[in-house]
C-alpha cells in the first residue's frame, strides 16, 4: 500500500468541506453582528449627545437662576 503525502482521503475531504462551510457561516454571522454593532453605536452616540446637551442646558439654567438670586 503506497501512501502519497499530498493525497487526502474522502473523510478528510468531507471534514475540509464541513469546516469551510462553518467558516462561511461564521463570517456571515460576524458581518451581521458588525451591522448590529454599528446601529447600537449610533444609538449610544445619539444618547450621549442628548445627555450632554441636557446637562449643558441645566448648567446654564442653574447659573442664570443664581445670577438673579
N, C-alpha and C positions, 0 to 999 in steps of 0.2 A: 504494500500500500504506500503510494507516494504522497507526500504532503507538500503542497506548494504554500509558501508563506503569504502570498498575495491573494489566495483564493479564500472565499468565505462560504460557509455552508448556508443552507436555507434558513436555519433557525437564527443565525447571526444576521442574515439579511432581513428577516422579519423583525428582529429586535431593533435594527437600524431604522427601518421604516416606522415602527411604532414610536421610537424616540424622536424622529424627525417630525411626526405628526404632533407629538406632545409639545415640542419646541414651538411649532407653528401656532398651536392653540394658546400657549403661554405668551407668545409675542402679541397675539390678538388681544388677550386679556390685559396685557401690560399697556397697550395702546388705549384700550377702553378706560383703564384706571387713570392714565395720564390725562385723558379728556375730562374725566370727572374731577380730577385734582385741579385742573385749570378753572373749572366752574366754581369750585369751592374757594380757590384763591381769589377769584373776582369778588365773591360774596364777602370774604374776610376783609379785603381791601376796601370795599364799599362800606362795610360796617365800621371799620376803623376811621374812615373819613367822616362818617356821620358822627361818631363819638367825639372825634377831635373838634369838629365844628360845634357840637353841643357844649363841650367843655369850654371852648373859647367864648361862646356866647354867654354862658353862665358866668365866666370870669369877668367879661365886660360888664354884665348886668350888676354883679356884686360891687365892682369898682365904681360904677356910676351911682349906685344907691349909697355907697359910702361917701361919695363926694357931696351928696345932698344932705347927709346927716349932720 
